[in-house]
Amino acid sequence: VMTKKIGMIVDADGHYAEVPSEWAAHLPPRRRKAVPKLAVEKDGRERFTVGDLWVLPPREGKHSANQMGKMGFGDGLNPRVRGSNKPIAQGRRLAKAHPGASDPKARLKFMDDEGISVSVLYPTLALAAIPGIRDARVGCSLASALNDWLVERFCSADPRRLLPVATIPLHDPAYAVAELERCVKQLGMRAA
């Protein structure tokens, strides 16, 4: 039997689930009131807030009726395993996401099972949350804390295979430049 060697497979658009309690631990004490939170609405859908700001899902409007509006937070963090024909939108809560969304060891096992060599990791909730924050100091603090958490808590499980993408806040251009430099020089990130 001949076997054909497959080259490196890269998941170039991997996402992780931010763990609000762990994210908060990386915030300066004066910013901990702005820690992101998940709550369940009367209709059973999860919502994501930062302080008093409702971030996700959209309450109404163009995204409420399309596929994105029907997705639960956990839906986007459940990999489409080879051969699966399940619909993406199943309304899963974040707690029902694949364990590899927030546990790096489970992520590495899934990658091994699927033959994935490397995963480039982007935030999930922060993609919508941080740009929507009006207070620049809070947005900048949340982005920096998330970058620290991602490198220290998640990607440290295997820095050669779990590649972090920096979250750069756009509230303050000078801070954005400084955070990008810090992420590259101190945290070893290669993308933003």
C-alpha positions as CSV (number, residue, x, y, z in Angstrom):
1,V,0.0,0.0,0.0
2,M,1.4,3.4,-1.0
3,T,0.7,6.4,1.1
4,K,0.9,9.9,-0.1
5,K,2.4,12.5,2.2
6,I,0.2,15.6,2.6
7,G,1.9,18.9,3.1
8,M,1.3,21.3,5.9
9,I,-2.4,22.2,6.4
10,V,-3.0,25.7,7.9
11,D,-6.3,26.8,9.4
12,A,-5.8,30.4,8.3
13,D,-9.1,31.7,9.9
14,G,-9.4,29.9,13.3
15,H,-11.3,31.6,16.1
16,Y,-11.2,31.2,19.8
17,A,-13.7,31.9,22.5
18,E,-12.7,34.7,24.8
19,V,-13.3,33.6,28.4
20,P,-14.7,36.7,30.1
21,S,-13.5,35.8,33.6
22,E,-9.9,35.1,32.4
23,W,-10.0,38.2,30.1
24,A,-10.9,40.3,33.2
25,A,-7.9,39.0,35.1
26,H,-5.6,40.7,32.6
27,L,-7.4,44.1,32.9
28,P,-6.1,46.9,35.1
29,P,-8.2,47.0,38.3
30,R,-9.7,50.4,37.4
31,R,-11.2,48.9,34.1
32,R,-12.6,45.6,35.5
33,K,-16.2,47.1,35.6
34,A,-16.0,47.0,31.8
35,V,-15.3,43.3,31.6
36,P,-17.4,41.7,28.8
37,K,-20.3,39.6,30.1
38,L,-22.7,37.0,28.6
39,A,-26.3,37.0,29.6
40,V,-29.4,35.1,28.5
41,E,-32.4,37.0,27.2
42,K,-36.0,36.2,27.7
43,D,-36.1,34.6,24.2
44,G,-33.3,32.2,25.2
45,R,-30.6,33.9,23.1
46,E,-27.3,34.9,24.6
47,R,-26.3,38.5,24.5
48,F,-22.8,39.9,24.9
49,T,-22.3,43.2,26.7
50,V,-19.4,45.4,27.7
51,G,-20.4,47.6,30.6
52,D,-23.8,49.0,29.6
53,L,-23.2,48.6,25.9
54,W,-25.2,45.8,24.1
55,V,-22.8,44.4,21.6
56,L,-24.2,41.1,20.2
57,P,-26.4,39.8,18.7
58,P,-28.1,42.6,16.8
59,R,-31.4,43.3,18.4
60,E,-33.0,44.0,15.0
61,G,-32.1,45.2,11.6
62,K,-30.4,43.7,8.6
63,H,-28.5,40.9,10.5
64,S,-31.4,39.7,12.6
65,A,-33.1,37.8,9.7
66,N,-30.1,36.4,7.9
67,Q,-27.9,33.5,8.8
68,M,-25.7,35.6,11.1
69,G,-28.7,36.7,13.1
70,K,-29.8,33.1,13.6
71,M,-26.4,32.0,14.8
72,G,-25.6,31.5,18.5
73,F,-22.2,32.4,19.8
74,G,-21.3,28.8,20.0
75,D,-22.2,28.1,16.4
76,G,-19.3,29.8,14.9
77,L,-16.9,28.0,17.2
78,N,-18.0,24.5,16.2
79,P,-15.8,23.1,13.4
80,R,-17.4,21.6,10.4
81,V,-15.9,18.1,10.7
82,R,-15.2,16.4,7.5
83,G,-18.4,14.8,6.1
84,S,-20.8,16.8,8.3
85,N,-23.9,18.1,6.7
86,K,-25.3,19.8,9.8
87,P,-26.3,23.4,9.3
88,I,-24.0,26.1,10.8
89,A,-26.8,28.0,12.6
90,Q,-28.1,25.9,15.4
91,G,-28.4,28.5,18.1
92,R,-25.7,27.0,20.4
93,R,-24.7,29.0,23.4
94,L,-21.0,29.8,24.0
95,A,-20.9,27.1,26.7
96,K,-21.9,24.5,24.0
97,A,-19.1,25.5,21.6
98,H,-16.5,22.9,20.8
99,P,-14.1,22.6,23.8
100,G,-11.2,23.6,21.5
101,A,-12.7,27.1,21.3
102,S,-11.5,28.0,24.8
103,D,-9.3,25.1,25.8
104,P,-6.0,25.0,24.0
105,K,-5.3,21.3,24.7
106,A,-8.7,20.3,23.2
107,R,-7.9,22.6,20.2
108,L,-4.6,20.8,19.6
109,K,-6.3,17.4,19.8
110,F,-9.0,18.5,17.3
111,M,-6.2,19.8,15.0
112,D,-4.4,16.5,15.3
113,D,-7.6,14.5,14.6
114,E,-8.3,16.6,11.5
115,G,-4.7,16.8,10.2
116,I,-4.3,20.5,10.8
117,S,-0.7,21.6,11.3
118,V,-1.1,25.2,12.4
119,S,-4.1,27.4,13.4
120,V,-4.0,31.2,13.0
121,L,-6.3,32.4,15.8
122,Y,-8.6,35.4,15.7
123,P,-11.0,36.7,18.4
124,T,-14.7,36.0,18.2
125,L,-16.7,38.3,20.5
126,A,-14.0,41.0,20.6
127,L,-14.3,41.5,16.8
128,A,-17.7,43.2,17.4
129,A,-17.2,44.3,21.0
130,I,-14.0,46.4,20.9
131,P,-14.9,48.6,17.9
132,G,-18.3,49.4,19.4
133,I,-16.9,50.7,22.7
134,R,-17.2,54.5,22.9
135,D,-14.7,55.0,25.7
136,A,-11.2,54.8,24.1
137,R,-9.5,53.9,27.3
138,V,-11.8,51.0,27.9
139,G,-11.5,49.7,24.3
140,C,-7.7,50.0,24.4
141,S,-7.5,48.2,27.8
142,L,-9.7,45.4,26.6
143,A,-7.7,44.8,23.5
144,S,-4.4,44.8,25.4
145,A,-5.8,42.4,28.0
146,L,-7.1,40.1,25.3
147,N,-3.8,40.0,23.6
148,D,-2.0,39.1,26.9
149,W,-4.6,36.4,27.7
150,L,-4.4,34.9,24.2
151,V,-0.6,34.5,24.3
152,E,-0.2,33.6,27.9
153,R,-3.3,31.3,28.4
154,F,-4.1,29.9,25.0
155,C,-1.2,29.9,22.6
156,S,1.4,29.0,25.2
157,A,0.1,25.4,25.0
158,D,2.0,25.1,21.7
159,P,3.3,28.4,20.3
160,R,4.5,26.7,17.1
161,R,1.0,25.5,16.2
162,L,-1.3,28.1,17.8
163,L,-0.5,31.4,16.2
164,P,-2.1,34.5,17.8
165,V,-3.5,37.4,15.8
166,A,-3.3,40.7,17.7
167,T,-6.4,42.6,18.5
168,I,-5.6,46.3,17.8
169,P,-8.0,49.0,19.0
170,L,-8.6,51.8,16.6
171,H,-9.9,54.3,19.1
172,D,-6.5,56.0,19.5
173,P,-4.0,55.8,16.6
174,A,-1.0,56.4,18.9
175,Y,-2.1,53.6,21.2
176,A,-2.8,51.3,18.2
177,V,0.7,51.7,17.0
178,A,2.2,51.2,20.5
179,E,0.0,48.1,21.0
180,L,1.0,46.7,17.6
181,E,4.7,47.2,18.4
182,R,4.2,45.6,21.9
183,C,2.4,42.6,20.3
184,V,5.1,42.0,17.8
185,K,8.2,42.7,20.0
186,Q,7.1,41.5,23.4
187,L,4.4,38.9,22.7
188,G,5.8,37.5,19.4
189,M,2.6,37.9,17.4
190,R,2.9,38.0,13.6
191,A,-0.4,39.3,12.5
192,A,-3.0,41.9,13.6
